[in-house]
């Protein structure tokens, strides 16, 4: 499970049917947690769960410290199937929280204030989401998670948040990260389930929503993709040998110009990345590194526990950075028991830890 940490499992996954409950007239939650969403005071925590268990969604009030475990379930007691399986990414678009449920082949559209489920979109194996202009863009492995994704090219969904009208365009095999730069979309194709991994970024023209080119890279098995300082920043997955007993090519990070000039960021161990205010934060078992996207310089940050010593992570599986005060939030996942989310100051000092659900991963400050 730790290989390709946010890739889908290679077992058969069953799609779920989600039923919507009526709105709570008061707009308040059964848990009573008070949150001012949209003011960087809410931390949404997406717990992947352990297959075949479902994912859950927790909420932390960053101002008061109040916490609501399994917040989504508390707000939606009539949704029998829960949130879904294998939550992979989150974003707030059109004033709604979009949670991508990779194993359920769905996107849950949630009211971020009340927690109420408002709509479910059927999307084949959704991976990552961004907003650009008037649309949400979602990468997809191109087929429902039932074993057929292996030989099927992936897609990008363009979804209108106002009408939920959907259009798709085909890209490479098993696309993951997506970003926008100028009037183009860029998609990192992994090809992670193919014999030969993909080594290219698909280029999509926003106006026509069509693939207009491809950027070939010297590295393959692409993972996350960001844009900052006029460049693309791409990570790769670890690449294993045939029997998965050893890593033959470790995960990497590099910058790419729109013209295709690639430059590797050297001497770092790549793990979970997050972009904030022009700095690319990277947490791995090797610790925290921060890349300045303006000049490419790399610095290390020691994250300290309550005892003042370097914090020992079990499995760092998600990261977010507060856009104003620079606080760093990291999911330390456990897939057999409770996980925790740990908050560090911008200087690496320990602030607090919160016990969370099973397999805590994606985090979102809103």
C-alpha positions as CSV (number, residue, x, y, z in Angstrom):
1,X,0.0,0.0,0.0
2,X,2.9,2.3,0.6
3,X,4.1,2.0,-3.0
4,X,2.4,4.7,-5.1
5,X,0.8,5.9,-2.0
6,X,-2.2,7.6,-3.7
7,X,-2.6,5.1,-6.5
8,X,-5.6,2.9,-6.5
9,X,-5.4,-0.7,-5.2
10,X,-5.0,-3.3,-7.8
11,X,-7.9,-5.4,-6.5
12,X,-11.4,-5.2,-7.8
13,X,-13.3,-2.3,-6.2
14,X,-17.1,-2.0,-6.2
15,X,-18.7,1.2,-7.1
16,X,-21.2,2.6,-4.6
17,X,-24.5,4.2,-4.8
18,X,-24.9,7.3,-2.5
19,X,-28.3,8.6,-1.5
20,X,-28.7,12.2,-0.4
21,X,-30.5,13.3,2.8
22,X,-32.6,16.4,3.2
23,X,-30.9,19.6,4.2
24,X,-30.8,20.5,7.9
25,X,-32.9,23.6,8.0
26,X,-30.7,25.2,10.7
27,X,-27.5,24.5,8.8
28,X,-25.8,23.4,12.0
29,X,-24.2,20.0,12.6
30,X,-25.2,17.4,15.1
31,X,-21.7,17.8,16.5
32,X,-22.2,21.5,17.1
33,X,-18.8,22.5,15.8
34,X,-18.7,26.2,14.8
35,X,-16.5,27.1,11.8
36,X,-16.0,30.1,9.6
37,X,-15.2,28.5,6.3
38,X,-13.4,30.5,3.7
39,X,-11.4,32.4,6.3
40,X,-8.5,29.9,6.6
41,X,-9.9,28.6,9.8
42,X,-11.1,25.2,8.7
43,X,-8.9,22.1,8.2
44,X,-10.6,19.3,6.3
45,X,-9.0,15.9,6.9
46,X,-9.8,13.1,4.4
47,X,-9.2,9.7,5.9
48,X,-8.8,7.0,3.2
49,X,-9.8,4.1,5.5
50,X,-8.5,0.5,4.9
51,X,-10.1,-1.3,2.0
52,X,-12.8,-2.4,2.0
53,X,-13.7,0.1,4.7
54,X,-15.0,3.5,3.6
55,X,-13.3,6.8,3.7
56,X,-14.3,9.4,6.4
57,X,-14.0,13.2,6.6
58,X,-12.9,15.0,9.8
59,X,-13.0,18.8,10.5
60,X,-10.7,20.8,12.7
61,X,-11.5,24.4,13.7
62,X,-8.1,26.1,13.5
63,X,-9.2,29.1,15.6
64,X,-10.9,27.4,18.5
65,X,-9.2,23.9,18.3
66,X,-12.6,22.2,18.2
67,X,-12.6,18.9,16.4
68,X,-15.4,16.8,14.8
69,X,-14.4,13.2,14.1
70,X,-16.2,11.7,11.1
71,X,-17.8,15.1,10.5
72,X,-19.4,14.0,7.2
73,X,-21.2,11.0,8.7
74,X,-22.5,13.1,11.6
75,X,-24.0,15.6,9.1
76,X,-25.4,12.9,6.8
77,X,-26.9,10.1,8.9
78,X,-29.2,9.0,6.1
79,X,-26.4,8.5,3.6
80,X,-26.1,4.7,4.1
81,X,-23.0,4.2,2.1
82,X,-21.1,7.0,3.7
83,X,-18.6,9.2,1.9
84,X,-17.2,6.5,-0.4
85,X,-13.9,4.6,-0.8
86,X,-10.3,5.8,-1.2
87,X,-10.5,9.5,-0.9
88,X,-7.8,10.9,-3.1
89,X,-8.0,14.7,-3.2
90,X,-10.1,17.7,-2.2
91,X,-10.7,21.3,-3.4
92,X,-13.3,24.0,-2.7
93,X,-14.8,25.1,-6.0
94,X,-17.9,27.2,-6.5
95,X,-18.3,27.5,-2.7
96,X,-18.6,23.7,-2.3
97,X,-16.1,21.1,-1.1
98,X,-15.3,18.5,-3.7
99,X,-14.0,15.2,-2.4
100,X,-12.6,12.8,-5.0
101,X,-13.4,9.2,-4.1
102,X,-11.1,7.2,-6.3
103,X,-12.3,3.7,-5.3
104,X,-15.9,4.6,-5.7
105,X,-15.6,6.3,-9.1
106,X,-17.3,9.4,-7.7
107,X,-16.9,13.0,-6.6
108,X,-18.9,14.0,-3.5
109,X,-20.0,17.6,-3.5
110,X,-20.4,18.8,0.1
111,X,-21.6,22.1,1.7
112,X,-18.4,23.1,3.6
113,X,-20.4,24.9,6.3
114,X,-23.0,22.3,7.1
115,X,-21.3,19.1,5.9
116,X,-24.3,18.1,4.0
117,X,-23.9,16.0,0.9
118,X,-25.5,18.0,-2.0
119,X,-24.6,16.0,-5.1
120,X,-22.6,13.0,-6.3
121,X,-20.9,13.0,-9.7
122,X,-20.0,9.8,-11.5
123,X,-16.3,10.2,-12.6
124,X,-14.2,7.2,-13.5
125,X,-11.4,6.8,-11.0
126,X,-10.9,10.5,-10.2
127,X,-7.4,11.4,-9.1
128,X,-6.6,15.1,-8.6
129,X,-8.6,18.4,-9.1
130,X,-7.9,22.0,-9.8
131,X,-10.0,25.1,-10.6
132,X,-9.1,27.3,-13.6
133,X,-11.4,30.0,-14.9
134,X,-15.0,28.9,-14.8
135,X,-14.4,25.1,-14.6
136,X,-13.1,22.3,-12.4
137,X,-10.6,20.0,-14.0
138,X,-10.2,16.4,-12.8
139,X,-7.7,13.8,-13.8
140,X,-9.1,10.3,-14.3
141,X,-7.6,6.9,-15.1
142,X,-10.2,6.6,-17.8
143,X,-12.2,3.6,-16.6
144,X,-14.1,2.6,-13.5
145,X,-12.0,0.8,-10.9
146,X,-12.8,-2.7,-11.9
147,X,-9.5,-3.9,-13.3
148,X,-10.0,-2.4,-16.7
149,X,-7.8,0.7,-16.1
150,X,-4.6,-1.1,-16.9
151,X,-4.8,-0.8,-20.7
152,X,-7.1,2.2,-21.0
153,X,-5.8,5.7,-21.6
154,X,-6.7,8.3,-19.0
155,X,-8.9,11.4,-19.3
156,X,-9.3,14.9,-18.0
157,X,-12.9,15.9,-17.0
158,X,-13.9,19.5,-17.4
159,X,-16.9,20.2,-15.1
160,X,-19.0,23.3,-14.8
161,X,-19.6,23.9,-11.1
162,X,-22.8,25.8,-11.9
163,X,-24.5,23.1,-14.0
164,X,-22.2,20.1,-13.5
165,X,-22.1,19.7,-17.2
166,X,-19.1,17.5,-18.1
167,X,-16.8,17.2,-21.0
168,X,-13.7,14.9,-21.3
169,X,-10.5,14.8,-23.3
170,X,-8.1,11.8,-23.6
171,X,-4.5,12.1,-22.3
172,X,-1.9,9.4,-21.4
173,X,-2.0,6.3,-19.2
174,X,-2.9,6.7,-15.5
175,X,-2.7,10.6,-15.3
176,X,-2.3,12.0,-11.8
177,X,-1.2,15.6,-11.2
178,X,-2.7,18.5,-13.0
179,X,-2.0,22.2,-13.0
180,X,-2.5,25.4,-15.2
181,X,0.0,27.8,-16.5
182,X,-1.1,30.6,-18.7
183,X,-3.8,29.4,-21.0
184,X,-2.8,25.8,-20.9
185,X,-3.5,22.8,-18.7
186,X,-0.7,20.4,-18.0
187,X,-1.2,16.8,-16.9
188,X,1.4,14.4,-15.4
189,X,0.9,10.9,-16.9
190,X,2.3,8.1,-14.7
191,X,1.6,5.0,-16.8
192,X,2.1,3.3,-13.4
193,X,0.2,0.2,-14.5
194,X,1.9,-0.2,-17.8
195,X,5.0,-2.2,-18.5
196,X,6.7,1.0,-19.7
197,X,5.9,4.0,-17.5
198,X,4.9,7.3,-19.1
199,X,7.5,10.0,-19.4
200,X,5.4,12.8,-20.7
201,X,3.2,15.8,-19.6
202,X,0.1,16.3,-21.8
203,X,-0.6,19.9,-22.8
204,X,-4.3,21.0,-23.1
205,X,-5.4,24.2,-24.6
206,X,-8.0,25.8,-22.3
207,X,-10.0,27.6,-25.0
208,X,-10.5,24.5,-27.2
209,X,-10.2,21.9,-24.4
210,X,-8.1,19.8,-26.7
211,X,-4.6,18.2,-26.4
212,X,-2.2,20.3,-28.4
213,X,1.1,18.8,-27.4
214,X,3.3,16.7,-25.1
215,X,6.4,17.5,-23.1
216,X,8.8,14.6,-23.0
217,X,10.9,14.2,-19.8
218,X,14.0,12.2,-18.9
219,X,12.1,10.8,-15.9
220,X,9.0,8.6,-15.9
221,X,6.2,7.4,-13.7
222,X,5.1,11.0,-13.1
223,X,3.0,11.8,-10.0
224,X,2.3,15.4,-8.8
225,X,2.4,18.6,-10.8
226,X,2.4,22.2,-9.7
227,X,3.0,25.6,-11.4
228,X,5.0,28.4,-9.8
229,X,7.4,31.1,-10.9
230,X,6.7,30.5,-14.6
231,X,7.6,26.8,-14.4
232,X,6.1,23.4,-13.9
233,X,7.3,21.3,-10.9
234,X,6.8,17.6,-11.3
235,X,7.4,14.7,-8.9
236,X,7.7,11.0,-9.8
237,X,6.8,7.8,-7.9
238,X,9.4,5.3,-6.8
239,X,9.9,2.7,-9.5
240,X,10.3,-0.9,-8.3
241,X,11.7,-4.0,-9.9
242,X,9.5,-6.7,-11.3
243,X,8.8,-8.5,-8.0
244,X,8.5,-5.2,-6.0
245,X,11.3,-6.2,-3.7
246,X,13.6,-3.2,-4.4
247,X,13.4,0.4,-5.6
248,X,15.3,0.7,-8.9
249,X,14.6,4.4,-9.4
250,X,13.8,6.6,-6.4
251,X,11.1,9.3,-6.5
252,X,12.3,12.6,-7.9
253,X,11.4,16.3,-8.2
254,X,12.3,18.6,-11.1
255,X,11.3,21.8,-12.8
256,X,10.1,22.0,-16.4
257,X,9.8,25.1,-18.6
258,X,6.8,25.3,-20.9
259,X,9.3,24.7,-23.7
260,X,10.3,21.4,-22.1
261,X,13.6,22.2,-20.4
262,X,13.9,19.9,-17.4
263,X,16.2,20.5,-14.4
264,X,16.3,18.0,-11.5
265,X,16.2,19.2,-7.9
266,X,19.1,17.3,-6.4
267,X,19.9,15.8,-3.0
268,X,16.3,15.5,-1.6
269,X,14.1,12.6,-0.7
270,X,10.8,13.1,-2.4
271,X,7.6,12.3,-0.5
272,X,4.3,14.3,-0.1
273,X,4.5,17.8,-1.7
274,X,2.4,21.0,-1.2
275,X,2.8,24.4,-2.8
276,X,2.3,27.5,-0.8
277,X,3.3,31.1,-1.6
278,X,5.9,30.1,-4.1
279,X,7.5,27.5,-1.9
280,X,7.2,23.8,-2.5
281,X,7.1,21.9,0.8
282,X,8.1,18.2,0.7
283,X,7.7,15.8,3.6
284,X,9.2,12.3,3.6
285,X,10.8,9.9,6.0
286,X,13.9,11.9,5.5
287,X,12.3,15.0,6.9
288,X,11.1,18.4,5.5
289,X,12.6,20.2,2.6
290,X,11.5,23.4,1.1
291,X,12.2,24.4,-2.5
292,X,12.1,28.1,-3.4
293,X,10.6,28.1,-6.8
294,X,12.0,31.5,-7.7
295,X,15.7,30.4,-7.6
296,X,15.4,26.6,-7.1
297,X,17.3,26.7,-3.8
298,X,16.6,24.0,-1.2
299,X,16.5,24.3,2.5
300,X,15.8,21.8,5.3
301,X,13.4,22.4,8.2
302,X,13.6,20.3,11.3
303,X,10.0,19.5,12.6
304,X,10.1,19.1,16.3
305,X,8.0,17.2,18.7
306,X,6.7,18.3,22.1
307,X,10.1,17.2,23.6
308,X,12.0,19.5,21.2
309,X,13.6,16.6,19.4
310,X,13.0,15.8,15.7
311,X,9.5,14.4,15.2
312,X,9.4,10.8,14.3
313,X,6.7,10.1,11.7
314,X,5.2,6.6,11.2
315,X,3.9,7.3,7.7
316,X,3.7,11.0,6.5
317,X,0.8,10.7,4.0
318,X,-0.6,14.2,3.5
319,X,0.5,17.8,3.9
320,X,-1.0,21.3,3.8
321,X,0.4,24.8,4.6
322,X,-1.6,27.7,6.1
323,X,-1.5,30.4,3.4
324,X,-1.3,33.2,6.0
325,X,0.7,32.2,9.1
326,X,2.8,29.4,7.4
327,X,1.7,26.7,9.9
328,X,2.4,23.2,8.5
329,X,-0.1,20.3,8.9
330,X,1.0,16.8,8.2
331,X,-1.1,13.6,8.3
332,X,0.8,10.8,10.0
333,X,-1.2,7.8,8.8
334,X,-2.1,4.5,10.4
335,X,-4.0,1.9,8.4
336,X,-4.8,-0.4,11.3
337,X,-5.8,2.2,14.0
338,X,-6.1,5.9,14.6
339,X,-3.9,8.3,12.6
340,X,-2.9,11.8,13.7
341,X,-2.5,15.2,12.2
342,X,0.3,17.2,13.6
343,X,0.7,21.0,13.4
344,X,4.1,22.7,13.3
345,X,4.8,26.4,13.2
346,X,6.6,27.9,10.2
347,X,9.8,27.5,12.2
348,X,9.2,23.8,12.7
349,X,8.2,24.1,16.3
350,X,5.5,21.7,17.6
351,X,2.0,23.3,18.1
352,X,-0.5,20.5,18.5
353,X,-1.5,17.0,17.4
354,X,-5.0,15.6,16.8
355,X,-6.1,12.0,16.8
356,X,-7.9,11.4,13.5
357,X,-9.4,8.5,11.5
358,X,-8.0,5.5,9.7
359,X,-5.5,6.3,7.0
360,X,-5.5,10.1,7.2
361,X,-4.2,11.6,4.0
362,X,-5.3,14.7,2.0
363,X,-5.6,17.9,4.0
364,X,-7.2,21.2,3.0
365,X,-7.2,24.6,4.7
366,X,-10.2,26.7,3.9
